[in-house]
Amino acid sequence: MICGIMYLEGSDSMYVRCNPNKTNPKYLSYVRGYRDKNGKPKQVTIEKIGDWDDLIKKYDDPVKHFNDLASKREKELLLENDIDIHIKQNEVLPSNTHPFNLGYFVLKKIYNEIDFESFFKEKQKKLKMDYDLNSIMKLLVFSRILYPASKKDTFENKDIFFENFDFSLKDLYRSLDY
């Protein structure tokens, strides 16, 4: 019997791999596929399932059986990471609350996936800056998309985000050269 590999949906998904190869399987393992910072596909073994000879005795099609389990585990993980937010349509925030911008979490995820942080940290290190270039760029990017305004207004409204942007207006202006 030849061991097949079934990839699940998504770029960061779990599947069953036959080791050492699909024509001569010795054992099965759960593997997670992902892409590194350069976009190259990589794999990491999550756990060894068992020896092929033992599994073929217990299951008609071990690969299908364990791929189904992998799919179920993926769905459970997705459900565990879901967040439900319930908002009443006519509800008004009390006047003493400080409104934060939740919409920037989407932008922050994209920003982190592109890995701007390492780029700006490297730039900051080379230029020996005494302020956090990455923090300034995050504020400017998020604010330009969500609340376009002048740089001064952006700086003055930096508290609408959950992050602590700890730099001065002078630092913001100095960072624009870079």
Secondary structure, 3 states (H helix, E strand, C coil): CCCCCCCCCCCCCEEEEEEECCCCEEEEEEEEEEECCCCCEEEEEEEEEEEHHHHHHHCCCHHHHHHHHHHHHHHHHHHHHCCCCCCCCCCCCCCCCCCCCCCHHHHHHHHHHHCHHHHHHHHHHHHCCCCCHHHHHHHHHHHHHHCCCCHHHHHHCHHHCCCCCCCCHHHHHHHCCC
